[in-house]
Amino acid sequence: MTDALFLARAQFAFTIGFHIVFPVFSIGLASYLAVLEGLWLKTRKPVYLDLFNYWMKIFAVAFGAGVVSGLVMSYQIGSNWSVFSDKAGPVVGPLMAYEVMSAFFLEAGFLGVMLFGRRRSASACTSPPPWLSPSAPSPPPSGSWR
């Protein structure tokens, strides 16, 4: 194996190993946030709201780190495996675009409502964001094609 090929594979292995931690953590934490918010809506005990607000900040940081590492990962696919990208681009490109549009844009919108809309709208209007995570129910379509 050539040095450049080994280095490209090692770099991508590190990036994907670093990246996968954040989506998995975010999906699990979204479920926990949903339970906390549901308990707060049902009981109105301030402890649930305090816990929700604490973990919401950690969720936002994990989401941001996942976005940044995912962006780096998509650039590495194009630069380290340019022949693969050239041959499989018509198939992988739309799938990655779908993944970005569904997962990133919807989740970022829900996260924005959860972070900044809580004091500006009714409590029932802010409850859907943790419950709805578009990337959680299924694996990304570009990952299932490979």
N, C-alpha and C positions, 0 to 999 in steps of 0.2 A: 504494500500500500504506500502510495506516495505521501510525502510530508504534508503537502497542501490538502490532500483529501482527508488525511487523519486529523489535521487541525480544523478543517471545516466541520467534520463530524463531531469532534470533541466540543467545538464551540456551540454547535446546535444542540448537542446533548445537554450541555450545561444550561443553555437558555431554556430549553423545553422542560428540563428538570426544575428550574427555578420558576418557570411560568405556571406549571400545573398546580403548584401549591396554592396559588391565589384563587383560581376559579373554584377549586374544591373547597377551600376555606370559605369563600364568599357564598357558595350555594348552601353549605351547612349553616353558616351564620345567618343567612336570609331566613332559613326555616326557624331558627331560634328567635330571631327578631319578630317573625310573624306570630309565634306563640306568645312572646312577651306583650306584643301589642294587642293581641286578642284577649289576653288576661287583663290588660289594663282597661280595654274597652268594656269588658264584662264586669270587673270588680271596682274599677276606678281607684285602686290602691296605688299610692304614689311610688311604692317600691318598684312596681313593674315599669312605670314610666321612667324612673331613674336608671334602672338596668337597661331599658331600651335605648335611652339617650347615650349611655356609656358605650354600649356595643355598637351603636350606629356609627360612632366616630371611627371605631376600629374597622367596621365594614367599609366605610368610605375610603380609608387608607388602603385596605386590601384590594378594593376595586380599582383604585388608581394605579397601584403597583401591577396589577394584572393587565391593565390596559397598556401600560408602558412596556412590560415584558412581552406582551402579545404583538405589539407593533414591531419591536425588534425582531421577533421570531418571523414575522411575515417578510421583513426585509431580508433576513438571512436565507429564506427559501428562494427568493429571487436572485440573490447575489451568489450564494454558495452552490446552488444547483440551477444554473441558468439554462442548461440543456433540458432538464426536467421541466422547468417553467415554460420553456419555448414549446415543447411537445405537448405537455399536459395543460398548458395555460387556458385553452378554450373550455376545458372541463373544470379545472380547479379554480380559475379566476371568478366565474359567477358564483360558485359555491362559497368562496371566501367572502365575496361581496355580500351574499345573503347572510352569512354568519355575522359580518360586521353590522349590517343593517338591523338584523333581528336582535342579536345579543347585545352589542355595544350601545346602539342608539336607544333601544327600548329600556335597557337596564339603566343607562345614564339618565334618561328622562325620569324614570321611577325614582332613582337615587336623588335627583334634584328635587322632586316633589317631597320625598321623605326628609331631606336635609333642610330645605328652605321653605317648604309649603306647610309645615306643621302648624305654625302660628297664624298662617294667613287663610286657612280653610277649616272646614268642619273636620272633626276627628274621623268621621266615616270616610271622608274623601282622601285621607292620607293612609288609610289602612291597606289599600291594594298593593302599594309598591313592594313590601317584603313578600307578599304572597305570590306575586307574579315575577318569575324569573325565567325569561324565554329560553335561556340556554340550559336550564336545569333538566327539563324532561327528556331530552335526547342529546346524543353526542353531536358535535358540530358536523355538518354534512361534508365538509372537505376532509375531515379526519376519517369518515366512514368510507370515502371513495378510495383512499390510499390502500 
